[in-house]
Each structure stands twice: as C-alpha cells, then as structure tokens.
Amino acid sequence: MKITRYLVPVLIIVISSGLLSLNCCGQRPDLGIDDLNADLTELLQGTDVPAVAAAVIVKGKIKGAGAAGVRKAGDPTAVTLNDKFHIGSCTKSMTATLAAILVEEKRLDWDTKVSDVFKDIEIHPEAQDVTLLQLLSHNAGCPRIVGGSQLWNGFVQSTDPGKVQRYDLARAKLAMKPEFPPGTGYAYSNTGFVVAGAMMELTEGKPWEDLLKEKVFEPLGMSTAGFGAPPSSLEGPPDQPWGHAPAPVPPTPRGDNPAAIGPAGTVHCSILDWARYAQFHLGIDRKRLLKKARSLTMLHTVQNPKGSYGLGWQISNHPNAGLVLSHGGTNGKWQSKIWIAPDKKFAIVVACNSGSGKAAALCNDVINRFGTKYGILPEKKAP
C-alpha cells in the first residue's frame, strides 16, 4: 500500500508533463494523438539546435505532436509539449485576424485611413491616405525599421508600455515620406504592422496585447499565449525554453525585440495552442472569432498585386496541397514556421529555441517530414 501511495503522484506528474512513453501503437496515451518525438529527435541530431516542437493537423484535427531536445544548452532539462516557444513574425497573421474581428464589429474598416485615426500627429502628405488593408499587406510603403537606428535604440532602452512605444513609432514613421506611393508596391515592413496595431489601440482604447488576448487567445482557448521571451527562472533548471543566439539568451525583456514591435512579432505560446490557432485558419470553429466566412477568405487572399502576400500570410499554390498559407518567424533567438493547406484541412506548426540558419532549415525539414508522412507532400519535395 505504501508503494502505491507514492507511485500515483509520480505517474500524475509524468503524465501532466507530457513525458509519458509511447504505447504499442505509437500514440500519446495522454492525448490520444500520434507521438512525433522520435521523428523530431532524429531531425534534431547534428543541427546544434537545442530543441524543436511541432504539431500536425490532419482533416482539421490535431493528429500528432511532439517536443524534443532541451530547454537550454548546457542544461539537461527536457522540453515538453506544454513549453512555450516564441513565434516571431508568425504573430502577423494574429494581428491581421484581430483587425478582421474589429472590421466585423464595425470598429474599423479595411479602407480606414491613418489620417482617420491619428488626429493629433503630423502625417506626411503622401501617407495621409494609407489604409489599414495596405498596412497589413505590405502595400503601404511604410518606412521600415532599421536595426541600430536612434529610434530603435530608444525603444530597446525604453521602459514605456508597448502602447506608448507603438504610438511614438507610428508618429515617427507616418511623418516620413513613404518608400513608394501607397498601393503601388511591395516591401515587407514590420513598421506597417505596428502602425496597424496602433490604429486598433487608438480605436479601442486598449493595448494591442489586451485586445489579442480578449478577442483571439481566450476564445480559442490559447491559455499559454503571451508576449516577449517566455518567462523562465534565471537560476537553476529552466522552467521554460530559452532562446539562443547562439549562446543561451536570458528571458529578460531584452531577450526579445522591444514591445514597440509587438504586432509584427512578439507572441509566444505552446505548440498545441499554436495548433489550435492553425485549426481556426482551417475554418474549424471559425465562428469563435469571425461570424462571416468571407472575413476568413479576405485574410487568405492575395491583397498586394506586387507580391504574394495576403493579410499576415504568404500565399502560394502547391501542386499537391493546393492553396498554401505560410509564414516564418524569428527574432534572432528563435525560429518558427506555420504551413497550412486549407483545401486539405492540413497544417503543421513548428518552432525551435534557436535563431540560427540551421534552426530555420530544421523547421523546413519538419514540414517536409510530416507533410510526406501524412500524405500531403510527395517524397523529398519542398513545400
């Protein structure tokens, strides 16, 4: 009896941490889905990437998930499915999704101009008519942030809330001449998404972070989602993954880009919560966020005639998968990628706690492996 009494709590801990071993069918008994750990461990070998996590959605349902490697180089603490990974610019589709929600609520319109919202700042004459749609499709010509600039360095040092930083950034960039006449070109711009986020903040009177939590994360049950480097203990064994560049980067505010750039790329979450977000973009439980199917279609349609960008998504057509929505993300310390084939109700999300080129390549290798394994991609063909 004494042995049983002590074993039960141990089993509970093992199950809740996602460390339960495979059963004979290669599934996770705790989740009832395929365990991808063996594949991820194999792909991780020889990459110098500390850890990788991934989830696969097949026919609209989470079919498999796994996490392999360690939270921090030099420490043996293993990652788990509950761990949080930074997804960088994959945040952009979340910001665009938030915009679609506000458009449905008639708080904004896709054609809302910056001059309609920013009433008390100087806007360059050629930027007056820049719209929300143009900002979210990289079609606004919004001057891009250059690392090392005085403005950027100020944000790095700033302790101001993100909302204040974003307003200051919008004021500085909207005073500048656009890089090209709005609506006529394509230039991938973090700044454009920041200005769009600031438009939402001014309209709603709430920080972008609060709006995203209230209108996206909470309805989808994304309880692990947050902002910046995933919080973790700085001493002793880490309780969340650390980013690496290439050495471990402490998860302090400086472990990520400034809060100013939030709408362009500061979200973190667990791989399973990110998979739930991918399910939404497959149309699963769409009405949790959007009442109208055409709102989702709007996000998934090329909006920039000079490029292949929708609203927060790179858009392409694959000979096997059909329409593909994808995006990569990195802040130099993490790498991530989301790959969705709506026509097949198939998706893969993958993230690494390293900003290296090898981590970026590993993300692609994971997509190839599971796209092939689950019959969406042909053997040895890149997505």
Disulfide bonds with the S-S distance in Angstrom:
none
